Every structure is written in C-alpha cells, then in structure tokens.
Amino acid sequence: MGPMEPIKLDKGIPGEPCPIARTLDVIGTKWTFLIIRDLLIEGMMRFSDLQRSMDGISPKTLAVRLRELEAQGIIQRTVYPEVPPRVEYRLTDKGKQLERIFIELKKFGLTLQ
C-alpha cells in the first residue's frame, strides 16, 4: 500500500495478522493505555511519577509494561549516570503517533456520558 492511498476498514486476509489487533496487543493491556496517555500529556516522566499517577499499579507491573513498550519502540528509556540512577521515559516519534487514537477515543467517550 502506497503512502498516499487511503486506508479503508476491511476484514483483511484470513491467516494474516490484523493491524487493528496488533495495535490493541500493544496498547490494550491493563495499565499500558494509561502509561501512554500520561506520557502524551506530560512529555517525560520518571518511574516514580508514573507509579504515583496510576493508583494501584505495582512496581513490577509498571516495569514490565515499560519494558514491553520500549521493545515495541513506543517509548524511550534514558538512564542518567547519577547516584541514585535517574531514569526518564518519553514517547518516541512512533509512540507520539498514538495521540490521534487517544483523542478519538476521548471524543467517543465524551458521547457516552
């Protein structure tokens, strides 16, 4: 598919991965959506800031979700050589592309009130 061709919604080809399902695999797990949302809003956050912003998430779960997002190229992790080490997370350009999806979901959510 060329860059100028419009994308239409279709069922795809049986046996081939669905792009929508792949997207949901990345952002649809518990807490992941909120991590991305917070990074879209704040730009950069430290581990402790992310944990504070999500009531109920365990440090282990947060670490796992951050590693998954980093492996997918959605977030960038920067470690500063300080004592104690300072680690910051921010969205990559690929991750920032999710903003349109989040805005559309918010628009729809506002109609559900």
N, C-alpha and C positions, 0 to 999 in steps of 0.2 A: 504494500500500500504506500503510495507516494505521500509526501508531506502536505500536499495541497488537497488531497482527496478528503471529502467529508467522511466522518466515521458515523455509521448507522448502527442501530441496535439490531442484532440478529442472534440466532441461536448458535452460530458458529458451526464447526465441523466436529461431528462425534469423534471422540478419542483425542482431540487436540485440546490443550488447556484453554479454558475460558479466561480472557483478560480481566473480566469483572471478578471472577472467583480468585484469580491471582492477587488482585488488589485487596480484596477482602481478607485473603490469607495474611497479608502484610499489616493492614490497619484494623482488622476486625477482632483481634484477640483482646481479652479483657485488659484494660489499662493502656494499651498501645494508643488507642484513639486519643485519650486524654493527654498522654505524653506529647504526641504530635501537636495537639491543639495548644498546649501550653508553650511549646517551642515556637509555634507560629505567632503567638501573641507576644511572648517575651523576647524572642530572638536567641537568647543564650541563657542557659540555666545550669547551675551546679546540681550534683546528685541530691544534696540535702534540700535544695529548693524544690526540686521535682517531687521528692518524697513528701515534703510539707504540703504541697499543692494538691496531693491526692490522698485524702483521708482513707486509711485502711490498707494501703499498699505496703507490702513487706519489702525490706531492703533487698532480699533475694529476688523477689518477683521483679522489682524495678530493674535490678542489674541484668536479669535475663532478658527483659523486654528491650532494654537499651542495647544489649549485645545483638539481639535479633535485628533491630532497626539499623544498627551500624553495619551488619553483614549484608543487609539489603541495599545499602548505600543511601538510606533515608536521613541518617544523622551522622554527624562528625563528632568524634570524641577527641578532646585536646587535653593532654596531661602536662602540667607545668612542673618543672623540677624544683619544687619547694618542699619544705618540711613543715607541716604535713603536706603531702601532694595535693595540688588543686586540680580538679578535673572539671572541664566545662563541656557541655553538649549544645550543639546547634544543628539546625537543619541544613542539609546540603541543597544544592540547586534542585536536585531531583525531589527532595523532601518538600521544598517550597512549592512545587507544582501541585501538591495536595490541597493547597489553600482553596482553590476553586471548588473542590469537592466539599470541603468543610463549610464553605459559605452556602452552597446549595443545600446541604443538609440542615443548616441553621434556618434558611428560608423556609424549608418544608416544615421543620419543627415548630416554627412560629405559627404555621397554619393549624397546628394540632391543639392549640390552646382552647 
